[in-house]
């Protein structure tokens, strides 16, 4: 357990450091925005591309990984949508944003650095599959419900094209696709380019975690303990439990792939949920609070989960 603490505590301490720096006035909004731009468009894509390129070849576990992660994710999204309508008396658009908070993990700023730190290049391929899938499947599903309720969006092929264009413009998804392609083709990459990418990739983890903390410091907070507790429990406990059931006992994934799926599901709520909530003006304050609380609580839950995965047989 001491080894887990030694690993996890510095990781989450970087988030807290960024939070304190922003709350203490050392970082303005422009500085935080610039740091996020560097992480999102340069450092994280470089990390994903380099690690995916160097990862072992794809195995037959790809279908099982996607099923293990997205069958529970979609089912839980549907359940939360139903509960949001019945328990919280929300209209479909609001319930969709709330439901997304229960299933959409911070696989970018926390997930990728953590997974690579724990498992190295072997975990890069399953990690990138989940990053791309979350953007396409879960974000697309929630957006479709919101657009359908509000009636202001595109329809049919035009709507699908809008989602597809957003996915392709995502630099993390694009970097993953490039890395997978180079891996499958066994294409040679010049050493100076690898070293350049390695320098950027080395900055990804520390900068992403620091930037996340600084970003959380600028998010609005509000009362709403019941909804916050509900969302945090679904995200940090129910979601990973369902994925673990599928990954370990139903599809029997290889140990590293199962660990990646479970850890990604156990991550706190992603900031993208707040971006979507703010864009449609649907519960942004409530989602912001849930993101902050889930990130703080995940210091404990992720540490415990890592300890369990490291000691679990197989």
C-alpha positions as CSV (number, residue, x, y, z in Angstrom):
1,X,0.0,0.0,0.0
2,X,2.9,2.3,0.7
3,X,4.0,1.9,-3.0
4,X,0.5,3.0,-4.1
5,X,0.6,6.1,-1.8
6,X,4.1,6.9,-3.2
7,X,2.7,6.8,-6.7
8,X,-0.8,8.4,-6.3
9,X,0.0,11.1,-3.8
10,X,2.4,13.1,-6.0
11,X,0.1,12.6,-8.9
12,X,-2.9,14.3,-7.2
13,X,-0.7,16.8,-5.4
14,X,0.1,18.3,-8.8
15,X,-3.7,19.0,-9.3
16,X,-3.9,20.6,-5.8
17,X,-0.8,22.7,-6.5
18,X,-2.4,24.1,-9.7
19,X,-5.6,24.8,-7.7
20,X,-3.7,26.7,-5.0
21,X,-1.7,28.7,-7.6
22,X,-4.9,29.8,-9.3
23,X,-6.8,30.5,-6.1
24,X,-3.9,32.5,-4.8
25,X,-3.9,34.8,-7.8
26,X,-0.7,33.6,-9.3
27,X,-2.4,32.5,-12.5
28,X,-4.8,34.7,-14.4
29,X,-7.5,33.4,-16.7
30,X,-5.4,34.1,-19.8
31,X,-2.5,32.1,-18.3
32,X,-4.7,29.1,-17.4
33,X,-6.2,29.2,-20.9
34,X,-2.7,29.2,-22.5
35,X,-1.6,26.3,-20.3
36,X,-4.7,24.3,-21.3
37,X,-4.0,25.1,-24.9
38,X,-0.5,23.8,-24.7
39,X,-1.6,20.6,-22.9
40,X,-4.6,19.9,-25.2
41,X,-3.0,20.7,-28.6
42,X,0.6,19.8,-28.0
43,X,1.7,17.8,-24.9
44,X,-1.2,15.2,-24.6
45,X,-1.3,14.5,-28.4
46,X,2.5,14.0,-28.4
47,X,2.2,11.6,-25.4
48,X,-0.6,9.6,-27.0
49,X,1.1,9.5,-30.4
50,X,4.5,8.4,-29.1
51,X,3.1,5.8,-26.7
52,X,0.7,4.4,-29.2
53,X,3.4,4.1,-31.9
54,X,5.6,2.2,-29.5
55,X,2.8,0.0,-28.1
56,X,2.7,-3.7,-28.7
57,X,0.6,-4.8,-31.7
58,X,-3.2,-4.9,-31.3
59,X,-4.7,-8.1,-30.0
60,X,-8.0,-9.8,-30.3
61,X,-9.1,-8.1,-27.1
62,X,-10.2,-4.9,-28.9
63,X,-13.8,-5.9,-29.3
64,X,-14.0,-7.2,-25.7
65,X,-12.5,-3.9,-24.4
66,X,-15.1,-1.8,-26.3
67,X,-18.0,-4.0,-25.2
68,X,-16.7,-4.0,-21.6
69,X,-16.6,-0.3,-21.4
70,X,-19.5,0.9,-23.6
71,X,-22.2,-1.6,-22.9
72,X,-22.2,-0.6,-19.2
73,X,-21.7,3.0,-20.1
74,X,-24.6,3.3,-22.4
75,X,-26.8,1.3,-20.0
76,X,-25.9,3.5,-17.1
77,X,-26.5,6.6,-19.2
78,X,-30.0,5.4,-20.0
79,X,-30.7,4.6,-16.3
80,X,-29.5,8.0,-15.2
81,X,-31.5,9.7,-17.9
82,X,-34.6,7.9,-16.6
83,X,-33.8,8.7,-12.9
84,X,-33.1,12.3,-13.8
85,X,-36.6,12.6,-15.3
86,X,-38.3,10.8,-12.5
87,X,-36.3,11.7,-9.3
88,X,-35.1,15.2,-10.2
89,X,-38.0,16.1,-12.5
90,X,-35.7,17.4,-15.2
91,X,-36.5,18.0,-18.8
92,X,-34.6,15.6,-21.3
93,X,-31.8,18.1,-22.1
94,X,-31.0,18.7,-18.4
95,X,-31.3,15.0,-17.6
96,X,-28.9,14.2,-20.5
97,X,-26.2,16.6,-19.2
98,X,-26.7,15.2,-15.7
99,X,-26.4,11.6,-17.1
100,X,-23.3,12.4,-19.0
101,X,-21.7,13.5,-15.7
102,X,-22.2,10.0,-14.4
103,X,-20.4,8.2,-17.3
104,X,-18.0,10.6,-18.9
105,X,-14.5,10.3,-17.4
106,X,-11.6,12.7,-17.4
107,X,-9.7,10.3,-19.7
108,X,-7.5,13.1,-21.1
109,X,-6.0,15.3,-18.4
110,X,-6.0,12.5,-15.7
111,X,-6.5,9.2,-17.5
112,X,-3.7,9.3,-20.1
113,X,-0.9,10.4,-17.8
114,X,-2.0,8.0,-15.0
115,X,-2.4,5.0,-17.3
116,X,1.0,5.6,-19.0
117,X,2.7,6.1,-15.6
118,X,1.2,2.8,-14.3
119,X,1.5,0.5,-17.3
120,X,3.7,2.2,-20.0
121,X,3.3,1.6,-23.7
122,X,1.5,-1.7,-23.2
123,X,-1.6,0.3,-22.1
124,X,-1.5,3.0,-24.8
125,X,-3.7,1.2,-27.3
126,X,-6.6,0.4,-25.0
127,X,-6.3,3.9,-23.5
128,X,-6.6,5.6,-26.9
129,X,-9.5,3.4,-27.9
130,X,-11.4,4.6,-24.9
131,X,-10.5,8.3,-25.4
132,X,-11.7,8.1,-29.0
133,X,-14.8,6.1,-28.1
134,X,-15.9,8.4,-25.3
135,X,-15.7,11.4,-27.6
136,X,-17.7,9.6,-30.3
137,X,-20.2,7.5,-28.3
138,X,-20.9,9.1,-25.0
139,X,-20.5,12.8,-25.9
140,X,-22.4,12.1,-29.2
141,X,-25.2,10.4,-27.3
142,X,-25.7,13.2,-24.8
143,X,-25.5,15.8,-27.5
144,X,-28.1,14.0,-29.6
145,X,-30.6,14.0,-26.6
146,X,-30.0,17.6,-25.9
147,X,-30.4,18.7,-29.5
148,X,-33.5,16.5,-29.8
149,X,-35.1,18.2,-26.8
150,X,-34.2,21.7,-27.5
151,X,-35.0,21.4,-31.2
152,X,-32.3,23.8,-32.3
153,X,-29.7,21.5,-33.8
154,X,-29.2,19.8,-37.1
155,X,-30.9,16.6,-38.1
156,X,-30.0,13.3,-39.7
157,X,-26.8,13.1,-41.7
158,X,-26.0,16.8,-41.1
159,X,-26.1,16.2,-37.3
160,X,-23.9,13.1,-37.6
161,X,-21.5,15.1,-39.8
162,X,-21.3,17.8,-37.2
163,X,-20.4,15.3,-34.5
164,X,-17.9,13.6,-36.8
165,X,-16.2,16.9,-37.6
166,X,-15.8,17.7,-34.0
167,X,-14.2,14.3,-33.3
168,X,-11.7,14.8,-36.2
169,X,-10.8,18.3,-35.0
170,X,-10.0,16.9,-31.5
171,X,-6.1,16.8,-31.5
172,X,-6.0,13.9,-29.0
173,X,-8.2,11.7,-31.2
174,X,-6.2,12.7,-34.3
175,X,-2.9,11.9,-32.5
176,X,-4.2,8.5,-31.4
177,X,-5.3,7.7,-35.0
178,X,-1.9,8.7,-36.4
179,X,-0.1,6.6,-33.7
180,X,-2.2,3.5,-34.3
181,X,-1.7,3.8,-38.1
182,X,2.1,4.1,-37.7
183,X,2.0,1.2,-35.3
184,X,0.1,-1.1,-37.6
185,X,2.2,-0.1,-40.6
186,X,5.5,-0.5,-38.6
187,X,6.5,2.7,-40.2
188,X,10.0,4.0,-39.3
189,X,10.1,7.4,-37.6
190,X,13.3,9.4,-37.7
191,X,15.1,9.6,-34.3
192,X,15.0,13.5,-34.1
193,X,11.2,13.4,-34.5
194,X,10.8,10.8,-31.8
195,X,13.0,12.9,-29.5
196,X,11.0,16.0,-30.2
197,X,7.8,14.2,-29.5
198,X,9.3,12.7,-26.4
199,X,10.2,16.1,-25.0
200,X,6.6,17.3,-25.5
201,X,5.2,14.0,-24.1
202,X,7.4,14.4,-21.0
203,X,5.6,17.7,-20.2
204,X,2.1,16.2,-20.7
205,X,1.6,14.6,-17.3
206,X,2.8,17.5,-15.0
207,X,1.3,20.2,-17.1
208,X,-2.1,18.5,-17.6
209,X,-2.5,17.9,-13.9
210,X,-1.4,21.4,-12.9
211,X,-3.7,22.9,-15.6
212,X,-6.6,20.8,-14.4
213,X,-6.2,22.1,-10.8
214,X,-5.9,25.7,-12.0
215,X,-9.1,25.2,-14.2
216,X,-11.1,23.8,-11.3
217,X,-10.2,26.9,-9.2
218,X,-12.1,29.0,-11.7
219,X,-15.2,26.9,-11.8
220,X,-18.3,28.2,-10.1
221,X,-19.6,26.3,-7.1
222,X,-23.2,26.2,-5.7
223,X,-25.4,24.4,-3.2
224,X,-26.8,21.0,-4.3
225,X,-25.4,18.3,-2.0
226,X,-28.0,15.7,-3.0
227,X,-27.4,15.9,-6.7
228,X,-23.6,16.2,-6.2
229,X,-23.5,13.1,-4.0
230,X,-25.7,11.2,-6.5
231,X,-23.5,12.0,-9.5
232,X,-20.2,11.4,-7.7
233,X,-21.3,8.0,-6.4
234,X,-22.5,7.0,-9.9
235,X,-19.3,8.1,-11.5
236,X,-16.7,6.9,-8.9
237,X,-18.4,3.7,-7.8
238,X,-21.2,2.4,-10.0
239,X,-19.5,3.1,-13.4
240,X,-16.2,1.3,-12.6
241,X,-18.1,-1.5,-10.8
242,X,-20.1,-2.3,-13.9
243,X,-17.1,-2.1,-16.2
244,X,-15.1,-4.3,-13.9
245,X,-17.9,-6.9,-14.0
246,X,-17.8,-7.0,-17.8
247,X,-14.0,-6.7,-18.2
248,X,-13.0,-9.3,-15.7
249,X,-15.8,-11.8,-15.5
250,X,-17.7,-11.6,-18.8
251,X,-15.1,-10.8,-21.4
252,X,-12.1,-11.9,-19.4
253,X,-9.8,-9.3,-20.8
254,X,-6.0,-9.4,-20.4
255,X,-4.9,-8.0,-17.1
256,X,-3.5,-4.7,-18.4
257,X,-6.5,-4.1,-20.7
258,X,-9.0,-4.8,-17.9
259,X,-7.1,-2.5,-15.6
260,X,-7.1,0.3,-18.2
261,X,-10.9,0.0,-18.7
262,X,-11.7,-0.1,-15.0
263,X,-9.4,2.8,-14.1
264,X,-10.7,4.9,-17.0
265,X,-14.3,4.3,-15.7
266,X,-13.3,5.2,-12.2
267,X,-11.9,8.6,-13.1
268,X,-13.7,11.8,-12.0
269,X,-16.1,13.7,-14.2
270,X,-14.5,15.3,-17.2
271,X,-14.4,19.0,-17.8
272,X,-16.0,18.5,-21.2
273,X,-19.3,17.9,-19.4
274,X,-19.1,21.4,-18.0
275,X,-18.2,22.8,-21.5
276,X,-21.3,21.1,-22.9
277,X,-23.5,22.2,-20.0
278,X,-22.3,25.8,-20.4
279,X,-22.8,25.7,-24.2
280,X,-26.5,24.7,-23.9
281,X,-27.0,26.6,-20.5
282,X,-28.2,23.4,-18.9
283,X,-27.1,23.0,-15.2
284,X,-23.5,24.3,-15.6
285,X,-23.2,25.2,-11.9
286,X,-24.4,21.8,-10.7
287,X,-22.0,20.0,-13.1
288,X,-19.1,22.3,-12.1
289,X,-19.7,21.4,-8.4
290,X,-19.8,17.7,-9.2
291,X,-16.6,17.9,-11.2
292,X,-14.7,19.5,-8.4
293,X,-16.0,17.1,-5.7
294,X,-15.5,14.0,-7.8
295,X,-11.9,15.1,-8.5
296,X,-11.2,15.7,-4.8
297,X,-12.8,12.4,-3.8
298,X,-10.9,10.4,-6.5
299,X,-7.7,11.0,-4.6
300,X,-8.9,8.3,-2.3
301,X,-10.9,6.1,-4.6
302,X,-8.3,5.9,-7.3
303,X,-5.6,5.2,-4.8
304,X,-7.6,2.3,-3.3
305,X,-8.5,1.0,-6.8
306,X,-4.8,1.0,-7.9
307,X,-3.9,-0.9,-4.8
308,X,-6.6,-3.5,-5.6
309,X,-5.6,-3.9,-9.2
310,X,-2.0,-4.3,-8.3
311,X,-2.8,-7.1,-5.8
312,X,-5.6,-8.8,-7.8
313,X,-4.6,-12.2,-9.2
314,X,-4.1,-12.4,-13.0
